[in-house]
């Protein structure tokens, strides 16, 4: 890819991440979002500890990661440290960067102190609905029964209808931002990101049209069992 094309693609990806985080942070900071997250957390209490939580991926960059990337990992670590979940599945293919999101997020979580035998990576999902469905199928194959989605409030609301229709036993635990330290000095741990590079990577925008990607976002490309 030409140099300018690479710069433009990174810029577009950064804008998308910024929009997602702004929406998520704005939603999480308002009264209704806080109420939603806390009420969801209370409803999940009867299932605690969960056998596993599903954490959707976010594109990773060599030099830095987005705030929403960090928030999702820290929330998963919080749930694990508080013994609210026994395991974590990080989900995401190499979609908008050459790094497989599920793999790189697992590497970081392991480096932050989560036991590696309790973290798993799902690397096929390219959309939020696929994050949920493919990770749910993986969880069942691993023998897990009590399963929850652990992500930001914005994404939780985006996929809630899909969950209700296709895997209603999956609970939701939206991030309570007040419970994680976004300015943690231990971030970011030293890892070798090259281990998560996808061979033959091609950016999703080069492989699919806008409408094909929109179809995937709605879960229309999933081959349901």
N, CA and C atoms as a LAMMPS dump frame, in Angstrom:
ITEM: TIMESTEP
0
ITEM: NUMBER OF ATOMS
675
ITEM: BOX BOUNDS ff ff ff
-5.0000000000000000e+02 5.0000000000000000e+02
-5.0000000000000000e+02 5.0000000000000000e+02
-5.0000000000000000e+02 5.0000000000000000e+02
ITEM: ATOMS id mol type element x y z
1 1 1 N 0.854 -1.201 0
2 1 2 C 0 0 0
3 1 3 C 0.886 1.246 0
4 2 1 N 0.563 2.256 -0.813
5 2 2 C 1.348 3.489 -0.821
6 2 3 C 1.391 4.112 0.56
7 3 1 N 2.456 4.874 0.774
8 3 2 C 2.65 5.466 2.09
9 3 3 C 1.458 6.312 2.496
10 4 1 N 0.992 7.189 1.585
11 4 2 C -0.139 8.058 1.911
12 4 3 C -1.397 7.267 2.207
13 5 1 N -1.579 6.163 1.482
14 5 2 C -2.744 5.315 1.731
15 5 3 C -2.712 4.734 3.121
16 6 1 N -1.493 4.338 3.578
17 6 2 C -1.365 3.783 4.92
18 6 3 C -1.675 4.815 5.979
19 7 1 N -1.205 6.051 5.755
20 7 2 C -1.457 7.135 6.704
21 7 3 C -2.942 7.433 6.77
22 8 1 N -3.582 7.508 5.593
23 8 2 C -5.008 7.796 5.551
24 8 3 C -5.82 6.707 6.251
25 9 1 N -5.408 5.446 6.061
26 9 2 C -6.136 4.348 6.687
27 9 3 C -5.999 4.406 8.201
28 10 1 N -4.784 4.708 8.692
29 10 2 C -4.582 4.824 10.137
30 10 3 C -5.408 5.978 10.691
31 11 1 N -5.482 7.072 9.918
32 11 2 C -6.266 8.227 10.348
33 11 3 C -7.739 7.863 10.443
34 12 1 N -8.264 7.157 9.441
35 12 2 C -9.658 6.742 9.45
36 12 3 C -9.943 5.833 10.63
37 13 1 N -9.03 4.89 10.87
38 13 2 C -9.22 3.971 11.996
39 13 3 C -9.227 4.723 13.324
40 14 1 N -8.332 5.714 13.441
41 14 2 C -8.262 6.492 14.682
42 14 3 C -9.546 7.281 14.893
43 15 1 N -10.096 7.812 13.808
44 15 2 C -11.342 8.57 13.911
45 15 3 C -12.475 7.677 14.359
46 16 1 N -12.542 6.462 13.782
47 16 2 C -13.586 5.512 14.168
48 16 3 C -13.471 5.172 15.647
49 17 1 N -12.233 4.897 16.107
50 17 2 C -12.016 4.556 17.508
51 17 3 C -12.401 5.724 18.413
52 18 1 N -12.038 6.945 18
53 18 2 C -12.342 8.124 18.801
54 18 3 C -13.841 8.313 18.927
55 19 1 N -14.569 8.119 17.81
56 19 2 C -16.021 8.261 17.837
57 19 3 C -16.632 7.238 18.784
58 20 1 N -16.176 5.983 18.661
59 20 2 C -16.711 4.912 19.513
60 20 3 C -16.457 5.21 20.987
61 21 1 N -15.231 5.657 21.293
62 21 2 C -14.915 5.924 22.691
63 21 3 C -15.679 7.133 23.215
64 22 1 N -15.804 8.179 22.36
65 22 2 C -16.533 9.371 22.777
66 22 3 C -17.978 9.036 23.092
67 23 1 N -18.6 8.248 22.225
68 23 2 C -19.978 7.828 22.451
69 23 3 C -20.079 7.001 23.714
70 24 1 N -19.106 6.078 23.875
71 24 2 C -19.122 5.193 25.037
72 24 3 C -18.908 5.971 26.328
73 25 1 N -17.923 6.86 26.303
74 25 2 C -17.603 7.63 27.502
75 25 3 C -18.734 8.593 27.814
76 26 1 N -19.3 9.204 26.766
77 26 2 C -20.42 10.118 26.983
78 26 3 C -21.617 9.385 27.546
79 27 1 N -21.862 8.193 27.008
80 27 2 C -22.986 7.389 27.481
81 27 3 C -22.748 6.941 28.908
82 28 1 N -21.492 6.553 29.197
83 28 2 C -21.2 6.014 30.522
84 28 3 C -21.228 7.099 31.602
85 29 1 N -20.999 8.348 31.189
86 29 2 C -20.928 9.423 32.174
87 29 3 C -22.296 10 32.508
88 30 1 N -23.304 9.707 31.693
89 30 2 C -24.626 10.247 31.968
90 30 3 C -25.354 9.372 32.98
91 31 1 N -26.345 9.949 33.592
92 31 2 C -27.075 9.26 34.655
93 31 3 C -27.703 7.959 34.184
94 32 1 N -28.354 8.003 33.019
95 32 2 C -29.044 6.816 32.523
96 32 3 C -28.081 5.677 32.246
97 33 1 N -26.907 5.996 31.679
98 33 2 C -25.928 4.957 31.379
99 33 3 C -25.37 4.355 32.657
100 34 1 N -25.08 5.213 33.638
101 34 2 C -24.587 4.702 34.918
102 34 3 C -25.619 3.801 35.566
103 35 1 N -26.869 4.212 35.489
104 35 2 C -27.949 3.396 36.047
105 35 3 C -28.037 2.058 35.327
106 36 1 N -27.922 2.114 34.001
107 36 2 C -27.983 0.889 33.196
108 36 3 C -26.856 -0.073 33.572
109 37 1 N -25.629 0.442 33.667
110 37 2 C -24.485 -0.402 34.007
111 37 3 C -24.622 -0.997 35.407
112 38 1 N -25.008 -0.177 36.369
113 38 2 C -25.143 -0.66 37.739
114 38 3 C -26.298 -1.656 37.875
115 39 1 N -27.403 -1.39 37.196
116 39 2 C -28.535 -2.318 37.255
117 39 3 C -28.198 -3.649 36.588
118 40 1 N -27.466 -3.581 35.481
119 40 2 C -27.036 -4.808 34.806
120 40 3 C -26.111 -5.61 35.713
121 41 1 N -25.233 -4.881 36.411
122 41 2 C -24.308 -5.532 37.334
123 41 3 C -25.07 -6.221 38.472
124 42 1 N -26.093 -5.553 38.984
125 42 2 C -26.899 -6.133 40.057
126 42 3 C -27.63 -7.376 39.594
127 43 1 N -28.173 -7.331 38.365
128 43 2 C -28.883 -8.49 37.827
129 43 3 C -27.947 -9.666 37.615
130 44 1 N -26.685 -9.363 37.361
131 44 2 C -25.715 -10.431 37.114
132 44 3 C -25.235 -11.101 38.399
133 45 1 N -25.51 -10.485 39.543
134 45 2 C -25.013 -10.989 40.818
135 45 3 C -25.393 -12.445 41.074
136 46 1 N -26.608 -12.832 40.684
137 46 2 C -27.065 -14.192 40.982
138 46 3 C -26.303 -15.254 40.194
139 47 1 N -25.576 -14.841 39.155
140 47 2 C -24.832 -15.794 38.338
141 47 3 C -23.339 -15.809 38.666
142 48 1 N -22.921 -14.921 39.528
143 48 2 C -21.507 -14.799 39.888
144 48 3 C -21.063 -15.957 40.776
145 49 1 N -19.867 -16.522 40.529
146 49 2 C -18.945 -16.118 39.468
147 49 3 C -19.339 -16.712 38.115
148 50 1 N -19.112 -15.947 37.058
149 50 2 C -19.348 -16.457 35.723
150 50 3 C -18.225 -17.426 35.363
151 51 1 N -18.545 -18.394 34.529
152 51 2 C -17.498 -19.296 34.049
153 51 3 C -16.564 -18.538 33.114
154 52 1 N -17.132 -17.612 32.344
155 52 2 C -16.315 -16.85 31.4
156 52 3 C -17.043 -15.57 30.994
157 53 1 N -16.268 -14.524 30.703
158 53 2 C -16.823 -13.303 30.114
159 53 3 C -16.211 -13.125 28.735
160 54 1 N -17.008 -12.572 27.825
161 54 2 C -16.586 -12.31 26.454
162 54 3 C -16.217 -10.832 26.33
163 55 1 N -15.043 -10.56 25.776
164 55 2 C -14.58 -9.18 25.597
165 55 3 C -14.291 -8.936 24.116
166 56 1 N -15.125 -8.142 23.427
167 56 2 C -14.898 -7.849 22.008
168 56 3 C -13.622 -7.044 21.79
169 57 1 N -13.009 -7.274 20.641
170 57 2 C -11.743 -6.618 20.345
171 57 3 C -11.866 -5.209 19.807
172 58 1 N -10.731 -4.54 19.784
173 58 2 C -10.569 -3.189 19.243
174 58 3 C -9.24 -3.183 18.499
175 59 1 N -9.118 -2.489 17.365
176 59 2 C -7.847 -2.461 16.627
177 59 3 C -6.675 -2.022 17.503
178 60 1 N -5.543 -2.687 17.314
179 60 2 C -4.33 -2.401 18.079
180 60 3 C -3.322 -1.697 17.184
181 61 1 N -2.573 -0.727 17.756
182 61 2 C -1.517 -0.039 17.02
183 61 3 C -0.172 -0.282 17.669
184 62 1 N 0.889 -0.214 16.892
185 62 2 C 2.24 -0.471 17.401
186 62 3 C 2.614 0.433 18.563
187 63 1 N 2.378 1.72 18.427
188 63 2 C 2.878 2.681 19.402
189 63 3 C 1.917 2.948 20.551
190 64 1 N 0.631 2.808 20.3
191 64 2 C -0.341 3.128 21.342
192 64 3 C -1.659 2.428 21.062
193 65 1 N -2.496 2.358 22.061
194 65 2 C -3.809 1.757 21.888
195 65 3 C -4.864 2.779 22.282
196 66 1 N -6.048 2.598 21.765
197 66 2 C -7.117 3.534 22.064
198 66 3 C -7.601 3.369 23.493
199 67 1 N -8.288 4.384 23.984
200 67 2 C -8.806 4.348 25.351
201 67 3 C -9.845 3.248 25.532
202 68 1 N -10.651 2.996 24.508
203 68 2 C -11.674 1.963 24.637
204 68 3 C -11.036 0.58 24.668
205 69 1 N -9.938 0.405 23.955
206 69 2 C -9.161 -0.844 23.993
207 69 3 C -8.702 -1.097 25.426
208 70 1 N -8.135 -0.067 26.019
209 70 2 C -7.638 -0.165 27.387
210 70 3 C -8.773 -0.434 28.375
211 71 1 N -9.886 0.273 28.212
212 71 2 C -11.01 0.133 29.138
213 71 3 C -11.555 -1.286 29.156
214 72 1 N -11.677 -1.886 27.979
215 72 2 C -12.236 -3.244 27.925
216 72 3 C -11.32 -4.258 28.61
217 73 1 N -10.018 -4.115 28.417
218 73 2 C -9.091 -5.041 29.068
219 73 3 C -9.085 -4.827 30.58
220 74 1 N -9.053 -3.575 31.011
221 74 2 C -9.03 -3.297 32.446
222 74 3 C -10.318 -3.763 33.138
223 75 1 N -11.448 -3.647 32.444
224 75 2 C -12.713 -4.121 33.014
225 75 3 C -12.7 -5.644 33.153
226 76 1 N -12.179 -6.324 32.148
227 76 2 C -12.07 -7.78 32.21
228 76 3 C -11.157 -8.197 33.362
229 77 1 N -10.045 -7.473 33.508
230 77 2 C -9.116 -7.772 34.598
231 77 3 C -9.772 -7.509 35.95
232 78 1 N -10.545 -6.439 36.041
233 78 2 C -11.255 -6.127 37.281
234 78 3 C -12.198 -7.277 37.653
235 79 1 N -12.968 -7.743 36.701
236 79 2 C -13.915 -8.833 36.952
237 79 3 C -13.175 -10.101 37.379
238 80 1 N -12.019 -10.339 36.758
239 80 2 C -11.223 -11.519 37.112
240 80 3 C -10.606 -11.356 38.504
241 81 1 N -10.016 -10.211 38.773
242 81 2 C -9.367 -9.97 40.068
243 81 3 C -10.374 -10.028 41.217
244 82 1 N -11.597 -9.576 40.956
245 82 2 C -12.636 -9.584 41.983
246 82 3 C -13.341 -10.934 42.079
247 83 1 N -12.842 -11.911 41.301
248 83 2 C -13.404 -13.273 41.284
249 83 3 C -14.871 -13.29 40.837
250 84 1 N -15.192 -12.364 39.942
251 84 2 C -16.54 -12.319 39.381
252 84 3 C -16.632 -13.171 38.121
253 85 1 N -15.484 -13.525 37.57
254 85 2 C -15.418 -14.461 36.46
255 85 3 C -14.18 -15.327 36.624
256 86 1 N -14.285 -16.556 36.145
257 86 2 C -13.153 -17.484 36.25
258 86 3 C -12.254 -17.421 35.015
259 87 1 N -12.845 -17.051 33.894
260 87 2 C -12.104 -17.052 32.628
261 87 3 C -12.53 -15.86 31.761
262 88 1 N -11.714 -15.595 30.744
263 88 2 C -11.982 -14.488 29.822
264 88 3 C -11.714 -14.945 28.392
265 89 1 N -12.64 -14.644 27.483
266 89 2 C -12.402 -14.854 26.06
267 89 3 C -12.29 -13.482 25.394
268 90 1 N -11.133 -13.2 24.808
269 90 2 C -10.942 -11.976 24.039
270 90 3 C -11.192 -12.319 22.575
271 91 1 N -12.047 -11.536 21.93
272 91 2 C -12.477 -11.89 20.578
273 91 3 C -12.165 -10.807 19.558
274 92 1 N -11.68 -11.22 18.398
275 92 2 C -11.452 -10.266 17.323
276 92 3 C -10.397 -10.732 16.344
277 93 1 N -10.707 -10.607 15.057
278 93 2 C -9.762 -10.945 14.011
279 93 3 C -8.866 -9.736 13.715
280 94 1 N -8.014 -9.857 12.707
281 94 2 C -7.23 -8.714 12.228
282 94 3 C -8.131 -7.98 11.248
283 95 1 N -8.818 -6.954 11.715
284 95 2 C -9.861 -6.301 10.926
285 95 3 C -9.373 -4.999 10.297
286 96 1 N -8.962 -4.056 11.135
287 96 2 C -8.505 -2.754 10.652
288 96 3 C -7.024 -2.515 10.944
289 97 1 N -6.354 -3.509 11.48
290 97 2 C -4.908 -3.466 11.657
291 97 3 C -4.424 -4.901 11.494
292 98 1 N -3.148 -5.122 11.237
293 98 2 C -2.658 -6.487 10.981
294 98 3 C -2.6 -7.378 12.22
295 99 1 N -2.932 -6.819 13.379
296 99 2 C -2.865 -7.592 14.613
297 99 3 C -4.211 -8.255 14.927
298 100 1 N -4.19 -9.542 15.221
299 100 2 C -5.411 -10.237 15.611
300 100 3 C -5.814 -9.734 16.992
301 101 1 N -6.97 -9.105 17.054
302 101 2 C -7.389 -8.407 18.264
303 101 3 C -7.519 -9.342 19.464
304 102 1 N -8.131 -10.503 19.251
305 102 2 C -8.297 -11.445 20.357
306 102 3 C -6.971 -11.91 20.921
307 103 1 N -6.004 -12.104 20.033
308 103 2 C -4.693 -12.596 20.453
309 103 3 C -3.899 -11.516 21.196
310 104 1 N -3.896 -10.287 20.659
311 104 2 C -3.111 -9.217 21.287
312 104 3 C -3.703 -8.829 22.637
313 105 1 N -5.04 -8.858 22.757
314 105 2 C -5.674 -8.513 24.031
315 105 3 C -5.382 -9.579 25.09
316 106 1 N -5.358 -10.826 24.679
317 106 2 C -4.991 -11.902 25.614
318 106 3 C -3.553 -11.72 26.096
319 107 1 N -2.639 -11.394 25.174
320 107 2 C -1.241 -11.186 25.535
321 107 3 C -1.102 -10.083 26.576
322 108 1 N -1.838 -8.996 26.381
323 108 2 C -1.757 -7.875 27.312
324 108 3 C -2.342 -8.246 28.668
325 109 1 N -3.507 -8.905 28.659
326 109 2 C -4.138 -9.318 29.917
327 109 3 C -3.223 -10.26 30.698
328 110 1 N -2.597 -11.186 29.99
329 110 2 C -1.661 -12.109 30.644
330 110 3 C -0.502 -11.34 31.274
331 111 1 N 0.004 -10.326 30.549
332 111 2 C 1.119 -9.525 31.053
333 111 3 C 0.725 -8.678 32.253
334 112 1 N -0.58 -8.383 32.367
335 112 2 C -1.076 -7.591 33.497
336 112 3 C -1.368 -8.439 34.727
337 113 1 N -1.172 -9.746 34.607
338 113 2 C -1.325 -10.6 35.784
339 113 3 C -2.483 -11.582 35.753
340 114 1 N -3.273 -11.576 34.683
341 114 2 C -4.336 -12.575 34.579
342 114 3 C -3.678 -13.899 34.18
343 115 1 N -4.019 -14.981 34.856
344 115 2 C -3.402 -16.276 34.576
345 115 3 C -3.662 -16.691 33.131
346 116 1 N -2.618 -17.021 32.395
347 116 2 C -2.748 -17.332 30.972
348 116 3 C -3.653 -18.527 30.703
349 117 1 N -3.73 -19.446 31.652
350 117 2 C -4.6 -20.609 31.454
351 117 3 C -6.078 -20.248 31.571
352 118 1 N -6.333 -19.026 32.028
353 118 2 C -7.723 -18.582 32.174
354 118 3 C -8.131 -17.56 31.12
355 119 1 N -7.271 -17.32 30.135
356 119 2 C -7.612 -16.41 29.052
357 119 3 C -7.568 -17.161 27.726
358 120 1 N -8.482 -16.793 26.84
359 120 2 C -8.588 -17.456 25.544
360 120 3 C -8.745 -16.394 24.462
361 121 1 N -8.345 -16.728 23.234
362 121 2 C -8.489 -15.786 22.129
363 121 3 C -9.313 -16.406 21.014
364 122 1 N -10.287 -15.643 20.56
365 122 2 C -11.122 -16.024 19.422
366 122 3 C -10.748 -15.058 18.314
367 123 1 N -10.328 -15.564 17.156
368 123 2 C -9.753 -14.69 16.143
369 123 3 C -10.467 -14.745 14.789
370 124 1 N -11.751 -15.074 14.804
371 124 2 C -12.517 -15.114 13.555
372 124 3 C -13.464 -13.928 13.401
373 125 1 N -13.903 -13.353 14.512
374 125 2 C -14.924 -12.306 14.492
375 125 3 C -14.409 -10.997 13.888
376 126 1 N -15.213 -10.422 12.984
377 126 2 C -14.877 -9.138 12.376
378 126 3 C -15.902 -8.048 12.702
379 127 1 N -16.962 -8.412 13.41
380 127 2 C -18.014 -7.475 13.789
381 127 3 C -18.475 -7.793 15.212
382 128 1 N -19.115 -6.824 15.862
383 128 2 C -19.536 -6.992 17.257
384 128 3 C -20.445 -8.206 17.461
385 129 1 N -21.396 -8.391 16.529
386 129 2 C -22.293 -9.538 16.652
387 129 3 C -21.525 -10.852 16.544
388 130 1 N -20.51 -10.866 15.702
389 130 2 C -19.682 -12.059 15.558
390 130 3 C -18.825 -12.284 16.802
391 131 1 N -18.353 -11.186 17.421
392 131 2 C -17.624 -11.31 18.691
393 131 3 C -18.446 -12.112 19.683
394 132 1 N -19.7 -11.74 19.79
395 132 2 C -20.589 -12.402 20.75
396 132 3 C -20.847 -13.85 20.353
397 133 1 N -21.274 -14.056 19.115
398 133 2 C -21.704 -15.397 18.703
399 133 3 C -20.56 -16.404 18.676
400 134 1 N -19.443 -16.036 18.047
401 134 2 C -18.33 -16.974 17.947
402 134 3 C -17.709 -17.276 19.318
403 135 1 N -17.655 -16.27 20.174
404 135 2 C -17.117 -16.485 21.522
405 135 3 C -18.068 -17.331 22.358
406 136 1 N -19.37 -17.11 22.177
407 136 2 C -20.371 -17.921 22.874
408 136 3 C -20.231 -19.384 22.47
409 137 1 N -20.061 -19.639 21.159
410 137 2 C -19.877 -21.016 20.686
411 137 3 C -18.592 -21.61 21.253
412 138 1 N -17.52 -20.817 21.288
413 138 2 C -16.263 -21.29 21.866
414 138 3 C -16.436 -21.635 23.339
415 139 1 N -17.146 -20.76 24.06
416 139 2 C -17.368 -20.977 25.489
417 139 3 C -18.101 -22.297 25.726
418 140 1 N -19.106 -22.56 24.933
419 140 2 C -19.858 -23.809 25.072
420 140 3 C -18.972 -25.01 24.781
421 141 1 N -18.13 -24.898 23.764
422 141 2 C -17.219 -25.983 23.413
423 141 3 C -16.201 -26.252 24.517
424 142 1 N -15.86 -25.191 25.258
425 142 2 C -14.917 -25.336 26.374
426 142 3 C -15.604 -25.839 27.645
427 143 1 N -16.912 -25.994 27.568
428 143 2 C -17.651 -26.514 28.714
429 143 3 C -18.162 -25.455 29.673
430 144 1 N -18.066 -24.178 29.291
431 144 2 C -18.545 -23.104 30.153
432 144 3 C -20.058 -22.951 30.006
433 145 1 N -20.727 -22.673 31.106
434 145 2 C -22.185 -22.559 31.093
435 145 3 C -22.665 -21.152 31.451
436 146 1 N -22.06 -20.559 32.453
437 146 2 C -22.452 -19.204 32.849
438 146 3 C -21.558 -18.211 32.113
439 147 1 N -22.17 -17.514 31.145
440 147 2 C -21.418 -16.687 30.206
441 147 3 C -21.967 -15.262 30.203
442 148 1 N -21.063 -14.285 30.117
443 148 2 C -21.492 -12.885 30.079
444 148 3 C -20.663 -12.098 29.076
445 149 1 N -21.243 -11.024 28.582
446 149 2 C -20.533 -10.082 27.725
447 149 3 C -20.044 -8.935 28.585
448 150 1 N -18.755 -8.643 28.524
449 150 2 C -18.167 -7.571 29.337
450 150 3 C -17.524 -6.546 28.41
451 151 1 N -18.252 -5.465 28.155
452 151 2 C -17.746 -4.424 27.269
453 151 3 C -18.354 -3.084 27.679
454 152 1 N -18.109 -2.038 26.883
455 152 2 C -18.613 -0.714 27.243
456 152 3 C -20.126 -0.63 27.032
457 153 1 N -20.801 0.3 27.69
458 153 2 C -22.256 0.415 27.606
459 153 3 C -22.767 0.626 26.187
460 154 1 N -22.041 1.408 25.387
461 154 2 C -22.463 1.69 24.022
462 154 3 C -22.541 0.408 23.207
463 155 1 N -21.476 -0.394 23.241
464 155 2 C -21.473 -1.633 22.466
465 155 3 C -22.481 -2.637 23.028
466 156 1 N -22.636 -2.646 24.353
467 156 2 C -23.606 -3.546 24.98
468 156 3 C -25.002 -3.294 24.42
469 157 1 N -25.388 -2.027 24.341
470 157 2 C -26.703 -1.672 23.827
471 157 3 C -26.83 -2.004 22.341
472 158 1 N -25.732 -1.901 21.608
473 158 2 C -25.742 -2.202 20.178
474 158 3 C -26.057 -3.673 19.909
475 159 1 N -25.553 -4.568 20.764
476 159 2 C -25.708 -6.003 20.498
477 159 3 C -26.76 -6.667 21.384
478 160 1 N -27.397 -5.897 22.266
479 160 2 C -28.355 -6.489 23.203
480 160 3 C -29.493 -7.205 22.473
481 161 1 N -30.018 -6.612 21.402
482 161 2 C -31.087 -7.238 20.649
483 161 3 C -30.635 -8.54 20.004
484 162 1 N -29.408 -8.537 19.483
485 162 2 C -28.847 -9.744 18.87
486 162 3 C -28.724 -10.857 19.905
487 163 1 N -28.252 -10.504 21.092
488 163 2 C -28.105 -11.496 22.163
489 163 3 C -29.464 -12.076 22.551
490 164 1 N -30.439 -11.205 22.733
491 164 2 C -31.777 -11.645 23.124
492 164 3 C -32.347 -12.637 22.121
493 165 1 N -32.079 -12.424 20.848
494 165 2 C -32.627 -13.276 19.802
495 165 3 C -31.846 -14.562 19.605
496 166 1 N -30.523 -14.506 19.71
497 166 2 C -29.696 -15.64 19.301
498 166 3 C -29.006 -16.41 20.424
499 167 1 N -28.713 -15.765 21.527
500 167 2 C -28.069 -16.469 22.64
501 167 3 C -28.503 -15.808 23.946
502 168 1 N -29.801 -15.907 24.276
503 168 2 C -30.377 -15.188 25.42
504 168 3 C -29.794 -15.557 26.779
505 169 1 N -29.104 -16.698 26.854
506 169 2 C -28.508 -17.073 28.134
507 169 3 C -27.26 -16.249 28.453
508 170 1 N -26.733 -15.514 27.471
509 170 2 C -25.568 -14.66 27.7
510 170 3 C -26.024 -13.392 28.434
511 171 1 N -25.441 -13.152 29.595
512 171 2 C -25.774 -11.96 30.385
513 171 3 C -24.874 -10.806 29.957
514 172 1 N -25.176 -9.62 30.414
515 172 2 C -24.349 -8.459 30.063
516 172 3 C -23.854 -7.762 31.331
517 173 1 N -22.578 -7.382 31.297
518 173 2 C -21.973 -6.634 32.403
519 173 3 C -21.247 -5.425 31.806
520 174 1 N -21.988 -4.348 31.488
521 174 2 C -21.341 -3.166 30.906
522 174 3 C -20.296 -2.571 31.862
523 175 1 N -19.283 -1.96 31.288
524 175 2 C -18.224 -1.358 32.089
525 175 3 C -18.784 -0.29 33.028
526 176 1 N -18.376 -0.369 34.279
527 176 2 C -18.621 0.714 35.235
528 176 3 C -17.294 1.459 35.322
529 177 1 N -17.188 2.569 34.598
530 177 2 C -15.899 3.244 34.426
531 177 3 C -15.287 3.719 35.737
532 178 1 N -16.132 3.965 36.734
533 178 2 C -15.611 4.42 38.018
534 178 3 C -14.801 3.342 38.735
535 179 1 N -14.928 2.1 38.293
536 179 2 C -14.249 0.992 38.974
537 179 3 C -12.928 0.582 38.323
538 180 1 N -12.543 1.247 37.24
539 180 2 C -11.266 0.922 36.608
540 180 3 C -10.385 2.166 36.563
541 181 1 N -9.081 1.94 36.603
542 181 2 C -8.116 3.04 36.616
543 181 3 C -7.566 3.251 35.207
544 182 1 N -8.179 4.166 34.472
545 182 2 C -7.757 4.426 33.098
546 182 3 C -6.372 5.069 33.02
547 183 1 N -5.867 5.582 34.15
548 183 2 C -4.553 6.217 34.173
549 183 3 C -3.508 5.325 34.845
550 184 1 N -3.82 4.045 34.905
551 184 2 C -2.923 3.094 35.559
552 184 3 C -1.505 3.187 35.01
553 185 1 N -0.531 3.253 35.9
554 185 2 C 0.864 3.386 35.51
555 185 3 C 1.442 2.081 34.97
556 186 1 N 0.745 0.965 35.203
557 186 2 C 1.261 -0.312 34.708
558 186 3 C 0.935 -0.495 33.229
559 187 1 N 0.15 0.42 32.681
560 187 2 C -0.197 0.333 31.27
561 187 3 C 0.81 1.143 30.458
562 188 1 N 1.418 0.63 29.38
563 188 2 C 1.06 -0.64 28.813
564 188 3 C 2.205 -1.62 29.044
565 189 1 N 1.913 -2.9 29.356
566 189 2 C 2.953 -3.885 29.629
567 189 3 C 3.789 -4.177 28.39
568 190 1 N 4.996 -4.659 28.613
569 190 2 C 5.871 -4.985 27.496
570 190 3 C 5.482 -6.352 26.922
571 191 1 N 5.141 -6.344 25.647
572 191 2 C 4.8 -7.573 24.945
573 191 3 C 5.474 -7.525 23.577
574 192 1 N 5.419 -8.623 22.855
575 192 2 C 5.932 -8.668 21.493
576 192 3 C 4.735 -8.732 20.55
577 193 1 N 4.228 -7.577 20.104
578 193 2 C 3.016 -7.553 19.291
579 193 3 C 3.133 -8.3 17.972
580 194 1 N 4.37 -8.496 17.499
581 194 2 C 4.546 -9.199 16.226
582 194 3 C 4.009 -10.625 16.282
583 195 1 N 3.92 -11.167 17.478
584 195 2 C 3.398 -12.523 17.622
585 195 3 C 1.911 -12.607 17.292
586 196 1 N 1.276 -11.441 17.226
587 196 2 C -0.162 -11.414 16.942
588 196 3 C -0.477 -10.938 15.528
589 197 1 N 0.536 -10.756 14.693
590 197 2 C 0.307 -10.301 13.321
591 197 3 C -0.294 -11.425 12.482
592 198 1 N -1.322 -11.084 11.727
593 198 2 C -1.996 -12.035 10.85
594 198 3 C -1.277 -12.111 9.513
595 199 1 N -0.843 -13.307 9.153
596 199 2 C -0.167 -13.491 7.872
597 199 3 C -1.15 -13.235 6.722
598 200 1 N -0.716 -12.478 5.732
599 200 2 C -1.567 -12.194 4.585
600 200 3 C -2.689 -11.222 4.885
601 201 1 N -2.517 -10.403 5.896
602 201 2 C -3.556 -9.461 6.317
603 201 3 C -3.96 -8.499 5.207
604 202 1 N -5.288 -8.301 5.084
605 202 2 C -5.852 -7.293 4.188
606 202 3 C -6.944 -6.577 4.966
607 203 1 N -6.875 -5.252 5.01
608 203 2 C -7.844 -4.458 5.752
609 203 3 C -9.262 -4.754 5.281
610 204 1 N -10.2 -4.805 6.219
611 204 2 C -11.59 -5.142 5.904
612 204 3 C -12.192 -4.199 4.868
613 205 1 N -11.818 -2.913 4.919
614 205 2 C -12.378 -1.953 3.97
615 205 3 C -11.921 -2.223 2.541
616 206 1 N -10.842 -2.977 2.392
617 206 2 C -10.368 -3.352 1.06
618 206 3 C -11.013 -4.644 0.584
619 207 1 N -11.575 -5.379 1.511
620 207 2 C -12.198 -6.666 1.178
621 207 3 C -13.706 -6.59 1.016
622 208 1 N -14.333 -5.621 1.696
623 208 2 C -15.784 -5.534 1.682
624 208 3 C -16.254 -4.1 1.459
625 209 1 N -17.376 -3.975 0.792
626 209 2 C -17.979 -2.665 0.591
627 209 3 C -18.641 -2.209 1.894
628 210 1 N -19.06 -0.944 1.921
629 210 2 C -19.736 -0.427 3.109
630 210 3 C -20.956 -1.272 3.448
631 211 1 N -21.748 -1.606 2.425
632 211 2 C -22.979 -2.352 2.681
633 211 3 C -22.704 -3.771 3.129
634 212 1 N -21.617 -4.363 2.665
635 212 2 C -21.23 -5.704 3.133
636 212 3 C -20.818 -5.637 4.6
637 213 1 N -20.091 -4.569 4.955
638 213 2 C -19.685 -4.41 6.354
639 213 3 C -20.896 -4.134 7.236
640 214 1 N -21.845 -3.353 6.722
641 214 2 C -23.072 -3.075 7.476
642 214 3 C -23.864 -4.364 7.697
643 215 1 N -23.88 -5.206 6.698
644 215 2 C -24.546 -6.501 6.806
645 215 3 C -23.891 -7.338 7.905
646 216 1 N -22.553 -7.295 7.947
647 216 2 C -21.831 -8.039 8.985
648 216 3 C -22.104 -7.496 10.367
649 217 1 N -22.186 -6.158 10.481
650 217 2 C -22.479 -5.523 11.76
651 217 3 C -23.821 -5.996 12.314
652 218 1 N -24.763 -6.239 11.429
653 218 2 C -26.093 -6.68 11.838
654 218 3 C -26.165 -8.187 12.078
655 219 1 N -25.038 -8.875 11.899
656 219 2 C -25.009 -10.316 12.146
657 219 3 C -25.558 -11.143 11.006
658 220 1 N -25.674 -10.53 9.82
659 220 2 C -26.27 -11.216 8.685
660 220 3 C -25.301 -12.138 7.932
661 221 1 N -24.031 -12.125 8.325
662 221 2 C -23.063 -12.976 7.651
663 221 3 C -22.696 -14.207 8.48
664 222 1 N -23.276 -14.3 9.653
665 222 2 C -23.01 -15.435 10.529
666 222 3 C -23.729 -16.678 10.016
667 223 1 N -23.025 -17.792 9.983
668 223 2 C -23.647 -19.069 9.631
669 223 3 C -24.088 -19.732 10.921
670 224 1 N -25.359 -19.539 11.255
671 224 2 C -25.895 -20.078 12.496
672 224 3 C -26.049 -21.598 12.418
673 225 1 N -25.765 -22.249 13.538
674 225 2 C -25.94 -23.703 13.605
675 225 3 C -27.427 -24.023 13.702
